[in-house]
Amino acid sequence: MKLLLKSLVTGLFLFFCANGLFGQSAAEISRKSREVIDLGSTQMDFTIYIRDNKGNERVRQLTMISAVFNDVGKTLVRFTAPSDVQGTTLLIYDNKDKEDDMWIYMPSLKKVRRIISSERGKSFMGSEFTNADMSKPNQADFNYSLLGTTIYDGKECWMVQSEGKDQTISKANGYSKSVSYIDKNSYLCYKVEYYDLSGNLHRILTSHDYKNVTKSTFFSYRTVMENVQNKRISEMVVNKVETQTKSGEEMFSPNALQ
């Protein structure tokens, strides 16, 4: 009887640990992982390398400007080269309690267009990153669970799974679930697996070259997104980062994109 009770207690303990009921919850781990890379008001220059499954490569130069106004994070992503995409601009409002707002300006059309929910999971300018990848996911839209721990790239990591709370959220983001590999010491996320709406592995994001940008925050200077289904790879390399920048709110208006 004592052996049975001991086995039962041990089993319950392991169950509670796996589901985050002891210690940190999966949602808390995910939140801290986002906080450690939150740079606040920032301007950065970066390059995206887009490679197809035959090794052909396209290169895009971009500038990103981010700031927060009245608890709404606002981000401008502007293409600066080559000439065929120069001036194309994405504007994102990261809203806390509702779906993010997105607009895109295409110089060739001389028109600002709102990106609707069904387009959030679509490719960002022909890359393996999506429009949704360019914004911060709303934590309240997802359910989180702790799958366990594993060693990834020599680091002991939590495996945190997130799933959209309903099918509408999953469709808007373009994936049914994701699994993040988060370092237990630093809370930095080194790998994310994205599964398509049928539950099949679709894309793998790996983050490299983390650097201490401010006293308490880090940023990955090289991010690789591999599409395991079509064998295409996109790589984002940060060339320059400036923090605590001051930008006027008027530049983050859809009307200012043209």
C-alpha positions in Angstrom: 0.0 0.0 0.0 2.8 2.4 0.9 4.6 1.6 -2.4 1.3 2.3 -4.3 0.8 5.6 -2.5 4.5 6.6 -3.2 4.1 5.8 -6.9 0.9 7.8 -7.0 2.4 10.8 -5.4 5.5 10.6 -7.7 3.3 10.3 -10.7 1.2 13.3 -9.7 4.3 15.4 -9.0 5.7 14.7 -12.4 2.3 15.5 -14.0 2.1 18.8 -12.2 5.7 19.7 -13.1 5.1 18.9 -16.8 2.0 21.1 -16.9 3.6 24.0 -15.1 1.6 23.7 -11.9 4.8 23.7 -9.8 7.3 26.5 -10.5 6.9 28.7 -13.5 4.0 28.1 -15.9 4.6 27.8 -19.6 2.8 31.2 -20.1 5.2 32.8 -17.6 8.3 31.4 -19.3 7.0 32.6 -22.7 6.3 36.1 -21.3 9.8 36.3 -19.8 11.3 35.2 -23.1 9.6 38.1 -24.8 10.6 40.6 -22.2 14.3 39.8 -22.4 14.3 40.8 -26.1 12.0 43.8 -25.8 14.3 46.7 -26.8 11.6 49.5 -26.6 12.2 52.5 -28.9 14.6 51.2 -31.5 15.9 51.7 -35.0 17.8 49.0 -36.8 19.1 48.3 -40.3 19.1 44.7 -41.5 19.4 42.5 -44.5 17.1 39.6 -45.6 18.6 36.9 -47.8 16.0 34.9 -49.6 17.2 31.5 -51.0 15.1 29.1 -53.1 15.6 25.3 -53.2 18.0 25.7 -56.1 20.4 28.0 -54.3 19.2 31.2 -56.1 19.4 34.2 -53.8 17.7 37.6 -53.6 18.8 40.3 -51.2 16.7 42.9 -49.5 17.9 45.9 -47.4 15.5 47.2 -44.7 15.2 49.7 -41.9 12.9 49.1 -38.9 11.8 51.8 -36.5 9.8 51.0 -33.3 8.3 53.1 -30.6 5.5 52.8 -28.0 2.7 55.4 -27.7 -0.1 55.0 -25.1 0.8 51.3 -24.6 0.6 50.5 -28.3 3.8 49.4 -29.9 4.2 50.9 -33.4 6.7 49.6 -36.0 7.7 50.8 -39.4 9.5 48.4 -41.7 10.8 50.1 -44.9 12.7 48.5 -47.8 15.7 50.6 -48.8 17.1 48.4 -51.6 17.1 47.1 -54.3 15.3 49.7 -56.4 12.4 47.4 -57.4 11.2 47.2 -53.8 12.6 50.5 -52.4 10.1 52.5 -50.5 7.8 49.6 -49.8 6.7 50.0 -46.2 4.9 47.9 -43.6 3.2 49.6 -40.6 2.3 47.6 -37.6 0.3 48.5 -34.5 0.9 45.9 -31.7 -2.4 46.2 -29.8 -2.6 44.5 -26.4 -6.3 43.6 -26.2 -7.2 43.2 -29.8 -5.8 42.0 -33.1 -2.8 43.9 -34.4 -3.4 46.4 -37.2 -1.2 46.2 -40.3 -0.9 48.4 -43.4 1.4 48.2 -46.4 2.5 50.9 -48.9 3.5 49.8 -52.4 5.2 52.6 -54.3 4.3 51.0 -57.7 0.6 51.3 -56.8 1.0 54.6 -54.9 -1.5 53.3 -52.4 -1.7 52.3 -48.7 -3.6 49.0 -48.1 -4.7 47.4 -44.9 -3.5 43.8 -44.4 -6.6 41.8 -43.4 -6.6 38.9 -40.9 -6.4 36.2 -43.6 -3.2 37.8 -45.0 -1.2 37.8 -41.7 0.0 34.3 -42.2 1.1 35.0 -45.8 4.7 35.5 -47.0 6.4 38.7 -46.0 7.6 40.1 -49.4 8.5 36.7 -50.9 10.5 35.5 -47.9 9.8 32.5 -45.6 9.0 35.0 -42.8 5.3 35.9 -42.7 3.5 39.2 -42.0 2.6 37.9 -38.6 6.3 37.1 -37.9 7.0 40.8 -38.1 4.8 41.7 -35.2 4.6 40.6 -31.6 2.1 37.8 -31.0 -0.7 38.7 -28.5 -0.1 36.3 -25.6 -3.7 36.3 -24.7 -4.5 34.7 -28.0 -2.7 31.5 -27.2 -2.8 28.5 -24.8 0.6 27.5 -23.5 1.8 24.1 -22.2 5.2 22.9 -21.1 6.2 19.8 -23.0 9.4 19.2 -21.0 13.1 20.1 -21.2 15.8 19.2 -23.7 19.3 20.0 -24.6 19.5 22.2 -27.7 22.9 23.5 -29.0 24.5 22.7 -25.6 21.8 24.6 -23.6 19.2 23.2 -21.3 15.9 24.5 -22.7 12.2 24.4 -21.9 10.0 23.2 -24.7 7.0 25.5 -24.6 4.1 24.8 -26.9 1.6 27.5 -27.9 -1.7 27.0 -29.7 -4.2 29.5 -30.9 -7.3 29.6 -28.7 -9.5 29.1 -31.7 -9.3 28.3 -35.4 -9.7 31.9 -36.4 -6.5 32.8 -34.5 -4.6 29.9 -35.9 -5.7 30.7 -39.5 -4.8 34.4 -39.1 -1.3 33.5 -37.9 -0.8 30.7 -40.5 0.0 27.9 -38.1 -1.8 25.5 -35.7 0.9 25.5 -33.0 4.5 26.3 -32.3 7.1 24.8 -30.0 9.8 27.2 -28.6 13.1 26.1 -27.2 13.9 28.6 -24.4 17.2 28.6 -22.5 16.5 28.0 -18.8 19.3 30.3 -17.7 18.8 33.3 -20.0 15.2 32.9 -21.2 16.5 33.5 -24.7 14.6 31.5 -27.4 17.0 29.7 -29.8 14.6 27.7 -31.9 10.9 27.7 -32.8 9.1 24.9 -34.7 5.9 26.0 -36.6 3.3 23.5 -37.6 0.8 24.1 -40.4 -3.0 24.0 -40.0 -2.9 20.2 -40.8 -0.5 19.6 -37.9 2.6 19.0 -40.0 6.0 20.6 -39.4 6.2 23.6 -41.7 8.9 26.0 -40.7 11.9 26.1 -38.3 13.2 29.4 -36.9 16.7 29.4 -35.4 18.2 32.4 -33.6 21.9 33.0 -33.5 24.5 35.6 -32.4 22.6 37.0 -29.4 24.2 40.3 -28.2 23.6 42.3 -25.1 22.0 45.5 -26.6 21.0 47.2 -23.3 21.7 46.4 -19.7 18.9 43.9 -19.4 17.9 43.0 -23.0 19.4 40.9 -25.8 18.8 40.6 -29.5 19.6 38.0 -32.1 21.7 39.5 -34.9 21.1 36.5 -37.2 17.8 34.7 -37.6 17.2 31.9 -40.0 13.7 30.6 -41.2 13.8 27.3 -42.9 10.7 26.0 -44.7 11.0 22.2 -44.5 8.2 21.7 -47.0 9.4 23.7 -49.9 13.1 23.7 -48.9 13.4 27.5 -49.1 15.4 29.5 -46.5 15.3 33.1 -45.5 18.0 34.7 -43.3 17.7 38.0 -41.5 21.0 39.7 -40.5 21.0 42.8 -38.3 23.6 45.3 -39.4 23.0 48.1 -36.9 20.9 48.7 -33.8 20.2 52.0 -32.0 18.1 52.0 -28.8 16.3 54.7 -26.9 15.6 56.5 -30.2 13.0 59.3 -30.3 10.5 59.2 -33.1 7.4 61.3 -33.5 4.1 59.5 -33.5 3.0 61.2 -36.7 5.4 59.1 -38.7 3.5 56.0 -37.6 0.3 57.0 -39.3 -1.0 55.1 -42.4 -1.4 58.5 -44.1 2.3 59.2 -43.6 3.4 56.1 -45.5 3.1 57.6 -49.0 
